[in-house]
């Protein structure tokens, strides 16, 4: 694998973390005013969903070629913004090195301690009730 490599979703997050989502389809719409071929349009949904390796070659080609083209076009819009918006060090020194970690997490998945998660849920619920009571008393 080649290192380092860039990721337009991570660049977008570093530049505009709270402004919008950072998926390819949304970024293409926002920055390129372009509606992409959706994955669901190629692979279907529900009972009719197929895996990408089952997609007819002509449809797979169009989808993959568009993904590559849009990614390059987004790269050319986002990368030049990093330096003037003072986000280059954040991207280059912190987030870009984590891209391979995120990729591994996506490929292998992560384990979640469901009991700890349920305990947190209960803690948050109790804290919300306490705050609600406090707010009511203050009002």
C-alpha positions in Angstrom: 0.0 0.0 0.0 1.2 3.5 -0.8 1.7 6.0 2.0 0.8 8.7 2.6 -2.4 9.1 0.6 -5.1 11.7 0.9 -8.8 11.3 1.7 -11.3 13.9 0.6 -13.7 13.0 3.3 -11.0 13.7 6.0 -10.0 16.9 4.3 -13.6 18.0 4.2 -14.0 17.2 7.9 -10.9 19.1 8.8 -12.1 22.1 6.8 -15.9 22.1 7.5 -16.4 19.6 10.3 -19.8 20.9 11.5 -21.1 22.4 8.3 -22.3 19.2 6.5 -21.7 15.5 6.0 -18.5 14.3 4.4 -19.6 11.4 2.2 -18.8 11.5 -1.5 -22.4 12.0 -2.7 -22.9 15.0 -0.4 -19.6 16.6 -1.1 -20.2 16.3 -4.9 -23.5 18.0 -4.5 -22.1 20.8 -2.3 -18.8 21.5 -4.0 -19.4 20.4 -7.6 -23.2 20.9 -7.8 -23.3 17.3 -9.2 -25.6 14.4 -8.4 -23.6 11.1 -8.3 -24.8 7.6 -9.1 -25.8 6.2 -5.7 -24.5 2.9 -4.5 -28.2 1.8 -4.0 -28.9 2.6 -7.6 -26.2 0.1 -8.6 -26.6 -2.6 -6.0 -30.3 -2.2 -5.1 -31.9 -2.3 -1.7 -33.8 -4.7 0.6 -34.4 -8.2 -0.8 -33.1 -7.2 -4.2 -29.8 -5.9 -2.9 -26.7 -7.6 -4.5 -23.0 -7.3 -3.6 -20.8 -5.1 -5.8 -19.1 -8.1 -7.4 -22.5 -9.2 -8.8 -23.2 -5.8 -10.5 -23.0 -6.0 -14.3 -19.7 -4.8 -15.6 -21.0 -1.8 -17.5 -22.9 -0.5 -14.4 -19.9 -1.1 -12.2 -17.6 0.7 -14.6 -19.8 3.8 -14.7 -20.1 3.9 -10.9 -16.4 3.3 -10.2 -15.2 5.7 -12.9 -17.5 8.4 -11.6 -16.3 7.8 -8.0 -12.7 8.2 -9.2 -13.5 11.4 -11.2 -15.5 13.0 -8.4 -12.8 12.2 -5.9 -10.1 13.9 -8.0 -12.3 16.9 -8.6 -13.1 17.2 -4.9 -9.4 16.8 -4.1 -8.6 19.7 -6.4 -11.2 21.8 -4.6 -10.3 20.9 -1.0 -6.6 20.4 -0.9 -5.8 24.0 -1.9 -8.0 25.3 1.0 -6.0 23.5 3.8 -3.0 26.0 3.9 -4.9 29.3 3.7 -7.5 28.1 6.2 -4.7 27.0 8.6 -5.8 23.3 8.6 -2.8 21.8 6.8 -0.9 20.8 10.0 -4.1 19.3 11.5 -4.7 17.3 8.3 -1.1 16.3 7.5 0.2 15.7 11.1 -2.8 14.2 12.8 -5.7 13.1 10.6 -4.0 11.8 7.5 -1.9 9.3 9.5 -5.1 8.0 11.0 -6.7 7.2 7.7 -5.2 3.7 7.6 -6.4 3.1 11.2 -9.9 4.1 10.2 -9.7 1.9 7.1 -8.7 -1.1 9.3 -11.6 -0.4 11.6 -14.0 -0.3 8.7 -12.6 -3.6 7.3 -12.4 -5.5 10.5 -15.1 -3.9 12.5 -15.0 -2.9 16.2 -16.2 -4.6 19.3 -18.7 -2.8 21.5 -19.2 -3.6 25.2 -23.0 -3.7 25.2 -23.2 -3.7 29.0 -21.1 -0.6 29.3 -23.1 1.0 26.6 -26.4 0.2 28.4 -24.9 1.6 31.7 -23.9 4.8 29.9 -27.5 5.0 28.5 -28.9 4.7 32.0 -26.5 7.3 33.3 -27.4 9.8 30.6 -31.1 9.1 31.1 -30.8 9.8 34.9 -28.7 12.9 34.3 -31.3 14.2 31.8 -34.1 13.6 34.4 -32.1 15.4 37.0 -31.4 18.4 34.8 -35.1 18.5 33.7 -36.1 18.6 37.3 -33.6 21.3 38.1 -34.6 23.4 35.1 -38.3 23.0 36.1 -37.5 24.2 39.6 -35.5 27.2 38.4 -38.3 28.2 36.0 
